[in-house]
Amino acid sequence: MATAGVIRRRGLTTDPFLRLIEANRMDQRRRRWDTHEELVHYCRHSATTVGEMVLGVLGYRDPWRLGMSDATCIGLQLVNFWQDIARDLRDRDRIYLPRESMDRFGVTEDDLRAPSASPDVRALVAAEVALARGYLLRGEPLHRFVPRRVSLDLRMFSAGGLALCDAIAAQDHDTLRRRPAPGRLGRARIGASALRRALRGRG
């Protein structure tokens, strides 16, 4: 099998692959999350595994690079959850907003089914986006400590996640009325900005 060959040639562990399989099982078992700890535990199976695989292929297994990779992957997955609150609930009957956070802000599932976000829902989403932004910022320096051939890609991942945080904030954290996205022009600006920073770094 091709995957087994890569694991053998690169000296990878099977742990991230097994955790990714378990993430698929989690998807089948549950559609609600009670706490942030549970949600991050899920992200450590469904998202951080990919970053670990990439770093492993590059030959990196040190905890500090893995920590930045994990932060980037968790931040990206969280902000994508907050981008898709309405669609996840409508199409998949999934709510990734932790129950403890919903209770703290006085938000119910019926509030999330509304055509637009109430002030309480917007406050909740703002708090969750701030957490996602924090993860992304903690992981952002990783691009400085990997080969140049992947550095720009990592910059783009971080910049794209932060841009999505900004896009959610720009519509007052109401992701029920309209799904936020940086847009084609925004994505072009992200790419151009990341490329300029990369070229300055090489200089």
Secondary structure as UniProt FT lines:
FT   HELIX           2..10
FT   HELIX           15..29
FT   HELIX           36..46
FT   HELIX           48..58
FT   HELIX           63..83
FT   HELIX           85..92
FT   HELIX           99..105
FT   HELIX           109..112
FT   HELIX           119..139
FT   HELIX           140..145
FT   HELIX           148..170
FT   TURN            171..173
FT   TURN            175..177
FT   HELIX           183..202
//
